[in-house]
Amino acid sequence: MKIDLLTLFPDMFTGPFSESMIKLAVEKGLVEIAIHNIRDYAVDRHRTTDDYPYGGGAGMVMKVEPLSSCLEAVRKRRPYSKIVLTSPRGRLFTQAVARELAAEEALTIICGRYEGVDERVSELFVDEEISIGDFVLTGGEPAAIVIVDAVSRLIPGVLGSCESAADDSFSNGLLEYPQYTRPPEFRGREVPPVLLSGNHGEIARWRRRESLKKTLIVRPDLLKRVELSREDEEYLASKGSRDGNGG
């Protein structure tokens, strides 16, 4: 996948993209990341990229001219790229959205700043606006890092095991089951015996139930969107009757 990032602060990506999984994905040629400084496309000698909003109000708005010039330069190289704007008014970013974006051949992410981006950018260029949550950030760069990380790990070959992404929280609609590794005992806490049994059927059953239990306690809202088997429903009913509301 080819990813283009449009930002006013390109150095914010240096650390996150030069370590760990994303670094390896780039080195393997599975992901190509290009960072574009919007200021390079400003039309005045001060490299101005923002201005006061029409109609008054607090803060500044990102100007349309530098952004449009930057986007058009990217589109010349990748006309097939899907263009996304990080915005608090956008569609909520979920694992399902990450899978959608991972299926794209190329992705262009505009990092919003200040009070927002001139609306004409969205009208003329943007395919979709995306928000990573109901909270406020100083800019879209952290959101872009989250999107790139979540999308990159879904690209075949990026993770060490093809099962890793499939087992993650939210991949099947549930929170992930507990994980353990050596030693088998630590400060009086032992690894559940079933995980040491070698019985893969029982291990899978235990993991499914632990995922259901954790989801019931922490994110019961997710259960409304998950396809449950009769065994799942019976287990959840037993937990509800025994533990009240999943507590």
N, C-alpha and C positions, 0 to 999 in steps of 0.2 A: 504494500500500500504506500501511496505517496501522500504526504501530509504537508500542507503549507500553512504557516501561522503568521497572521498579520498583527503586529503589536507596536506599541510605542516604547516598550521596555524589553528589548530582545535578550538582555542579560539575565532576565528572570528565568529563562529556560536552560541556562548553562548547566546548573547542578542536576536538576531532575532528569535531563536527557543524556547526561554523560555518566550515568551510573546504572547498575543493575540491569533489569530485563530490557529496558528500552535501548540502552547502549548495545547490548548483545544483538538485539533485533536489527539495529542499524548496521552493525558490523557484518551480520549475516546477509544483508541485502534484502531482508524481509520487509523492512520499513525504511522509507526515505523521508527525512524531516528537513524542511527548508523554512528558515525564519526570515521574515521580511520586516524591515523597519519602516513603518508608515511615514516617519519624518523624512525619509529619503525622497518622498514623492510630494512634499509640500511645495507650494508655488511661490513662496516669498523667501527673502534672504534670512528671515528669522526662523524658518522651518515651522511655521505655525500650523498646528493640527487641530486646534479647538477654538471656539468662539462663544460669545454670550448667546443664550437662547432667545429667539424671537418671542415676543410676548412677555418677556421678563421671567424672573425666577432665579433661584439660587443655582450656583454651579455653572459648569461649562458643557458644551456639546461638541463632540467630535465632528470635524468638518467633512463635507461630502467630497471635495475635490481631491485631497490626498488619498483618501480611502478608495475612491473610484479609480484613480490612476494606478494604485497598487494592485487592486483587484484585476484590472484589465491586463496588467503585465503578467499576473499569474495565469489568467485565463488564456492568454496567448500560448502559454506552454502546456496548460492542462485544461482545455475547453470542456472536458468531461467531468471535472471535479465538482463535487457537491459542496456548496458554500453554506457555512453555518456561522451564525452570530451568537456569541455568548451574551445572554440577556436575562434579567430576572423575570421578564414576562414570557419567556419561551417555554416550550414543552419540557416537562420534567425529565431529566436524564435518568434512565433506568438501565438495567442490564439488557432489557429487550431493545432499547434504543441503541445501546452499544453494539448489539448484534446487527442491527440494521446498518449502522455506519460502517461496521467491519466488512460488510458485503460490498461496499463501494470500492471502486478502483482507485479513487483519489478523494481527498477531503481537504477543504480549505476552511480554516477557522479564523474568524475575525474576533479579536479580543476587545470587547467594549471597555470604555473608560468614562470617568467623570459622571455627568448626569445621563449619559447615553450617547447614541450615535444618530446623526441626522437621518430622519425617517426615510429620505430618498435612497439611502444605501440599501435599506431593506426592500424598498419597492422595486429597485432596479436590478439588484444583484443577489440578494440572499434567498436561499432555498428554504431555510428553516432557522428559527431562533430556538436556542436550547438553554435551559437553566439547570444547574446542578443541585438546587435546593432553595428552600424558602428562607434565605438569609442574605445579607448584604456583604459584598466583598469590595475592596478598593478598586478592583479591575477584573477583567476577564481572563488574565493570565493564569491564575490558579485554577480556574474552571477549565481552561484549555488543557492544562497539564492533566487534570483528572480525566477528561475525555480521551486524550491521546493514550494515557495509560490503560484505561478500561478497554478501548478499542484494539490497541496493539496486541494485548494478551490473547485476543480471540483469533488473531491471524494464525493459520496453520504453521507450525514450526517454531513459533516464538517461545512457547512454554516447553519445558523439558518433557512433560507428559501430556498426551492428548486428553487424558482424563482429568487433569488439574482444573481446567476451566469449567468442565462439566459438573464438577463436584462443588464448586464455589457457592457461597451464599448467593441467593437470588437466581442462580442459573436454572433451577427447577422450580422457582417460586417460593422456596423455603429457605430459612437460615441454615447455615452449615452445621453439621454435627460436630461434637468435640473431637479434637485431634490429640494424640499422644505419641511420644517417642521415648527412647531410653533415657533414664533407667526405669524399670518396671515399678519401682517404689521410691517415693521422695517425701520425706518428712511425714510419714504415716499415710500418705495418699498413694493408693495403688491404681495402676492402669486397670480398667474394667476387664475381668477375666475373659469375656467373650472375644476381645481383640487379640488375645494370645492363644485362642483355641485352634486357629487354623480352619475353622468352619466358615467358609466364605458366605454361605447362605444366611447363617445366624448373624454374622458380622453386618451384612447388608440390611438385615431386618432391624438390628440394633441401631444402626446409623439412621435409618429412615425414622424410627421412633424418636430418636434423640433430636433430629431435625424438626419433627412435628412438635415435640415438647418445647424446644427453645423458641420456635416460632409462636406457639400458643402463648408463652410467657412474655416475650419481648415485642413481637409484631403480630398480634392476632388478626390484624386487618389483612395480612397477606393470605391468610387461609381462605378468604372469600374468593380469591382469584386462582386457587390451585385445584387441579383435578385430583380428588381424593378417592382412594379405593375404599371398599367396605371395611377392610381391616384398619385403614387409617382412621376412618370415622369412628369405629368402635374404640380404638385406642384413645382418640381425642375425647370421646364421651366419657371414658373411664377416668381420664385425667381431670376433666371438668368436674365430675361428681366427687372425686377424691380431693382435689386441690382447690375447689371453688372456681374462680375465674382464671385458672391457669397459674395461680400463685403457689 
